[in-house]
């Protein structure tokens, strides 16, 4: 986590072989403004940070230099989905068991 926002932003673009012009167009800003962000001359607003995270597929913590894991959001989502799937299975089992118990009670 020794890299700054400008370094990370620039590296993400270069790692993907995207020109500054293309990235700026895709992100809805001018090439000059992207250059300012990448060299640290200006700081972006929250809207740009969110668009850049979506564009590069990284978490805001990664883009802002707060995490070394670019996929932290995806990892958390996968974990949550796994827990939800397990919870659904438990609920389904409980419903089935409840239905069996209600059927037995009706037979009495």
C-alpha positions as a LaTeX table, in Angstrom:
\begin{tabular}{lrrr}
\hline
Residue & $x$ (\AA) & $y$ (\AA) & $z$ (\AA) \\
\hline
Unk1 & 0.00 & 0.00 & 0.00 \\
Unk2 & 2.87 & 2.30 & $-0.78$ \\
Unk3 & 1.40 & 3.59 & $-4.03$ \\
Unk4 & $-0.68$ & 6.72 & $-4.37$ \\
Unk5 & $-3.93$ & 7.25 & $-6.25$ \\
Unk6 & $-2.21$ & 8.89 & $-9.25$ \\
Unk7 & 0.29 & 6.03 & $-9.53$ \\
Unk8 & $-2.40$ & 3.36 & $-9.29$ \\
Unk9 & $-4.72$ & 5.11 & $-11.76$ \\
Unk10 & $-1.95$ & 5.46 & $-14.30$ \\
Unk11 & $-0.71$ & 1.89 & $-13.76$ \\
Unk12 & $-4.18$ & 0.41 & $-14.24$ \\
Unk13 & $-4.51$ & 2.16 & $-17.58$ \\
Unk14 & $-1.03$ & 1.18 & $-18.76$ \\
Unk15 & $-1.40$ & $-2.47$ & $-17.59$ \\
Unk16 & $-4.47$ & $-2.76$ & $-19.79$ \\
Unk17 & $-2.75$ & $-1.08$ & $-22.75$ \\
Unk18 & $-5.38$ & 1.66 & $-22.89$ \\
Unk19 & $-4.39$ & 5.05 & $-24.21$ \\
Unk20 & $-4.99$ & 8.09 & $-22.07$ \\
Unk21 & $-7.30$ & 9.44 & $-24.78$ \\
Unk22 & $-9.42$ & 6.27 & $-24.82$ \\
Unk23 & $-9.62$ & 6.01 & $-21.03$ \\
Unk24 & $-10.59$ & 9.67 & $-20.72$ \\
Unk25 & $-13.34$ & 9.28 & $-23.32$ \\
Unk26 & $-14.65$ & 6.11 & $-21.68$ \\
Unk27 & $-14.60$ & 7.78 & $-18.26$ \\
Unk28 & $-16.41$ & 10.89 & $-19.52$ \\
Unk29 & $-13.62$ & 13.42 & $-18.93$ \\
Unk30 & $-11.04$ & 15.23 & $-21.03$ \\
Unk31 & $-7.63$ & 13.74 & $-21.70$ \\
Unk32 & $-6.07$ & 16.78 & $-20.01$ \\
Unk33 & $-8.07$ & 16.18 & $-16.83$ \\
Unk34 & $-7.12$ & 12.49 & $-16.78$ \\
Unk35 & $-3.50$ & 13.53 & $-17.19$ \\
Unk36 & $-3.86$ & 15.86 & $-14.19$ \\
Unk37 & $-5.34$ & 13.01 & $-12.13$ \\
Unk38 & $-2.57$ & 10.64 & $-13.18$ \\
Unk39 & 0.24 & 13.06 & $-12.39$ \\
Unk40 & $-1.30$ & 14.24 & $-9.11$ \\
Unk41 & $-1.92$ & 17.83 & $-10.18$ \\
Unk42 & $-5.65$ & 17.52 & $-9.41$ \\
Unk43 & $-7.78$ & 15.30 & $-7.21$ \\
Unk44 & $-10.97$ & 13.76 & $-8.59$ \\
Unk45 & $-14.42$ & 13.80 & $-7.08$ \\
Unk46 & $-16.28$ & 10.77 & $-5.82$ \\
Unk47 & $-18.18$ & 10.34 & $-9.10$ \\
Unk48 & $-14.97$ & 9.88 & $-11.05$ \\
Unk49 & $-13.55$ & 7.49 & $-8.47$ \\
Unk50 & $-16.67$ & 5.33 & $-8.75$ \\
Unk51 & $-16.54$ & 5.35 & $-12.57$ \\
Unk52 & $-12.83$ & 4.48 & $-12.54$ \\
Unk53 & $-13.44$ & 1.57 & $-10.15$ \\
Unk54 & $-16.14$ & 0.21 & $-12.45$ \\
Unk55 & $-14.05$ & 0.85 & $-15.56$ \\
Unk56 & $-10.98$ & $-0.95$ & $-14.25$ \\
Unk57 & $-12.88$ & $-3.52$ & $-12.18$ \\
Unk58 & $-11.20$ & $-2.69$ & $-8.87$ \\
Unk59 & $-12.37$ & $-1.65$ & $-5.43$ \\
Unk60 & $-12.21$ & 1.95 & $-4.27$ \\
Unk61 & $-9.86$ & 0.89 & $-1.48$ \\
Unk62 & $-7.45$ & $-0.46$ & $-4.07$ \\
Unk63 & $-7.71$ & 2.57 & $-6.34$ \\
Unk64 & $-7.16$ & 4.93 & $-3.41$ \\
Unk65 & $-4.15$ & 2.97 & $-2.17$ \\
Unk66 & $-5.85$ & 1.63 & 0.95 \\
Unk67 & $-5.63$ & $-2.04$ & $-0.05$ \\
Unk68 & $-3.27$ & $-4.24$ & $-2.02$ \\
Unk69 & $-6.17$ & $-6.38$ & $-3.24$ \\
Unk70 & $-7.83$ & $-5.03$ & $-6.38$ \\
Unk71 & $-10.63$ & $-7.58$ & $-6.12$ \\
Unk72 & $-11.55$ & $-7.01$ & $-2.46$ \\
Unk73 & $-15.14$ & $-6.17$ & $-3.39$ \\
Unk74 & $-15.56$ & $-9.24$ & $-5.55$ \\
Unk75 & $-14.07$ & $-11.41$ & $-2.83$ \\
Unk76 & $-16.48$ & $-10.02$ & $-0.23$ \\
Unk77 & $-19.43$ & $-10.52$ & $-2.57$ \\
Unk78 & $-18.44$ & $-14.12$ & $-3.28$ \\
Unk79 & $-18.19$ & $-14.78$ & 0.44 \\
Unk80 & $-21.60$ & $-13.22$ & 1.09 \\
Unk81 & $-23.19$ & $-15.20$ & $-1.74$ \\
Unk82 & $-21.70$ & $-18.39$ & $-0.32$ \\
Unk83 & $-23.22$ & $-17.67$ & 3.09 \\
Unk84 & $-26.57$ & $-16.84$ & 1.52 \\
Unk85 & $-26.56$ & $-20.12$ & $-0.41$ \\
Unk86 & $-25.87$ & $-22.03$ & 2.80 \\
Unk87 & $-28.61$ & $-20.11$ & 4.59 \\
Unk88 & $-31.09$ & $-20.90$ & 1.79 \\
Unk89 & $-30.25$ & $-24.60$ & 2.12 \\
Unk90 & $-30.87$ & $-24.49$ & 5.88 \\
Unk91 & $-34.17$ & $-22.68$ & 5.34 \\
Unk92 & $-35.25$ & $-25.21$ & 2.71 \\
Unk93 & $-34.41$ & $-28.08$ & 5.06 \\
Unk94 & $-36.32$ & $-26.41$ & 7.90 \\
Unk95 & $-39.37$ & $-25.89$ & 5.66 \\
Unk96 & $-39.29$ & $-29.51$ & 4.54 \\
Unk97 & $-38.98$ & $-30.71$ & 8.12 \\
Unk98 & $-41.80$ & $-28.41$ & 9.20 \\
Unk99 & $-43.99$ & $-29.73$ & 6.39 \\
Unk100 & $-43.31$ & $-33.32$ & 7.44 \\
Unk101 & $-44.16$ & $-32.51$ & 11.06 \\
Unk102 & $-47.39$ & $-30.76$ & 10.03 \\
Unk103 & $-48.37$ & $-33.78$ & 7.93 \\
Unk104 & $-47.77$ & $-36.11$ & 10.87 \\
Unk105 & $-49.85$ & $-33.87$ & 13.13 \\
Unk106 & $-52.69$ & $-33.91$ & 10.58 \\
Unk107 & $-52.65$ & $-37.72$ & 10.47 \\
Unk108 & $-53.24$ & $-37.93$ & 14.22 \\
\hline
\end{tabular}
